[in-house]
Amino acid sequence: MIMKKKTSLACSECGSRNYSVGVGGTARTERLEVKKFCRHCNKHTLHRETK
C-alpha cells in the first residue's frame, strides 16, 4: 500500500489554509502551486503548498 503525505494549501494573499491534499511519493524540489477559490478573499487566488 502506497502512503501519501498530507500537506495543506495556503492562500498567497491572506495566508489562510483552505485545502489539504495528498501528495505522492515522488521527490520534488518545488512546492505545489494551484489556483483555487479562497472563501476568505472571496475570489480565485494562487494557493501554495505548506508543511
N, C-alpha and C positions, 0 to 999 in steps of 0.2 A: 504494500500500500504506500502510495506516494503522499508525503506530508507537505502541506502548503504553509508557507509562512504568512501570517496575517499582519497586514500593515494598514494604516489609515491614510486617507487623502485629506489634506488640509487646503482650504481656500487661500489663494495667494493674496487676496485683497483684505479680508477680515481676519484670517487665521483660524477660523473655526474648523474643527474636524468633523466633516459631514458624512463621509463614506468610509467603509472598511472593505478591503479587497484581499483575496488570497493570491499570493504571488508564488509562482512555481519555483522549482529548484535551480533554475538557470542562474548563473552568476552574472550580474550586471554591474557596470560601473556607474551608470547614470540612474537618477531617480525617475520614477514613472510620472509623467505629466499628462493629464487628461482634462478636456474641457467638460465641466459638469455644471448642473444647476445648484446654486447656493441659496438656501432658503433664508439665510440671514441677510444677504445682499439683495435678494430677490431678482437675480439675473444669472446668466451663464458666465462663469469665470474659470480661470485655469486652476486646477487642483493638483498639488504636488504630493508625492509620497513622503510620509514622515515615519519615524520609528515608533 
